[in-house]
Amino acid sequence: MRYVILVEQKRQAPAMYTAPVDQDDADYLRQAAQTLKPLSAEDYMKGPAAILHMLARYSYVLDGDDVYWCVEWLPGMILIRFSRGGQMAWTALRSPVPDFGGRTPTKEDRDAYDPDAPNHQVSLIFEPWTAQSDEDDRNAKGFARADAKTEATFEAALSRVNEIGEQIETQHGDNLEAWVYRGEEEVAKMVGDGVRID
């Protein structure tokens, strides 16, 4: 598994960089992937696609031919897998932090919480997020320019959602703010209480 980030460059297209995902975080992501459910293009367009127009922090992880989109979102993290053939799957994970996002913690939340344990959700999102805009951080974390094969694999996995993005601009471009608002409401319905991964 490798993080993928896009680094802005002056007067050029963003450059793609990758770095390996820490083994413990990769293991967590693989465990979380076992809870994925199919996501149709229509449901993606009605809900999660709107996240790209909000201030949510997120990251991309490349695993073979698949890309995982990790988004910080109530109840903790939304995970969406994009595959080369256009298939999508998703899950909502409950943050291990009992009062994450101001939620009221349950007894199960409090009992399961170990403040000294690593928070894999935070690592998966913020390790690449901070590296994207900080060259020293990128170097320290081992990010390097992606090769052409990696770029092609990443683009192939996201080709369907990029098409959906174009559809959204065509259908909702005149009133994007209203579409984003509806999308935020739809995501809130989708995620529910989230799945706890121990």
C-alpha angles and dihedrals in degrees: 000000000000134000115236120206132174114221119203116237130192112264092346138090115272114278120234119232130180137195133177119267113238110260095241091050091047090051090051091050091050090050091049090049089064088070095054119128127197116273119201123218088244093053091045090052093047094049131002096036088069090065089076088066094052135072096260118136115233145160141203126232121192115212113175105304094340131089121209117206109206113195127185102230140135126312086028117287136000114212120197124180118208116196133198094250092056096260118143133194131179147187137181116226125204114234114243088226104095097217097035111160092003094294120153107255120233124219087254090054092052094043093050096046120106109179090199095054119098115263103225093186091059092046094049093052105033103038091070095028093063093040091057093071102026119070094192090051090048091053093046091052094048100250114166135176112281119243123237093261092054091048091050092048092050093048092047092054091051098040094100095048090047088055089050089051089056090049090052091052090050096045102035106019092108092056105020094149092061091047091051091050091051090046092053090052091048093051090051089056093046099051101051115169095334132227119282115224113196 
